Amino acid sequence: MEDDNKLSYFFLGLGLGVVAGVLFAPKSGVETRDFLTSKANEGADLARRRAQELRDVAAEQLDRGKSTVQRHKENLAAAVDAGKQAYRDSLNTPLAD
């Protein structure tokens, strides 16, 4: 949730910076458009990198979750097998009088 807020503030700041830059640009129209295009490309690159990082983190978390579930599944299966064996052993053990 905190990362979403940071990203929203980033884009808000980016937009305000673009507007202020256009209003107070000391350069010609062509230079300003080139500058804005380069900044927009930088923003798009940043967004792509951030999206890739998020995908990587999500994939890592998914793998970690799968391995945890598999480990718990194996532990549960071992416990059930041990319980079955203990039950069988108790049936085969003669009662002491």
N, C-alpha and C positions, 0 to 999 in steps of 0.2 A: 504494500500500500504506500509506503514511504517513497519507493522508487517511482511510482506513478506520479506522485506529487512533484518530485524533482523534475521529472520529464515534462510535466505540464508547465512548471515554472520556466524551464529552459525554453520551451516553444513560445511562451508568452514574452519572455525577454527577447527572444530572437525576432518576433514580430514587431515589438516596440522599437527595437534597434533598427530594423529595416525602415519603419515609418519615419523615425527621427533622422536616419541617414538620408532618406529621399528629400525630406523637408529642408534639411540644412546642408545639402551636398554642395561643396565648393567646386565640384568637377562638372565637366560637360555631361550631356545626356548619355552619350555613347560610353564614356568612362564610368558613369554611375551604373548604367545597365550591366556593363562587364563586371563591375564590382559586386553588384547584387547577384548576378548569375553565379559568380565564384562562391559567394557566401551561401547561396542556396545549395550549391553542389556540396559544399563542406557540411552543411546541415543534413543533407540527404545521406552523405557518407557516414556521418556520426550516427544517424538513425539506423542505417544498415548494420554498422558495427555493434551498436547496442542491441539490436534485434538478434544478431548472431550470438552475442554473449548470453542473452536470455534463453535462446534455444539450447545452447550448450549447458547452461545451468539446469534447465528443465530436464534435459536428457540425462544428466548426471543424477539428479534427484529421482527420476524414474527408475534408473538402473539400481540405485541404492535401495529404493522401495521394493523393487522386485526381489533383490537378494535377501532383504529382511523377511519378506513374506515366504520365500523359499526356505530360509533357515528355520522359521517358526513352523512351517509345514513339516519339515524333516523332524524337528524336535517333537512335534505332536504325534507323528507317525511312530517314532521310537517309543514314546510314552505309551501309546496304545498297544504296541507290540509287547512291551514289558508287562503291561497289565494283563494281556491275554496269556502270556507265559506264566505269570504268577497265578492266575486262575487255574491254568492247566496243572501247575505244580501242586496247588492246594487240593485238586481233585485226586491226584495220584498219591498223595501222602496219607498213610493210614492214621486214623484218629487214635490218640493215646488214651488209655483207660485208667 
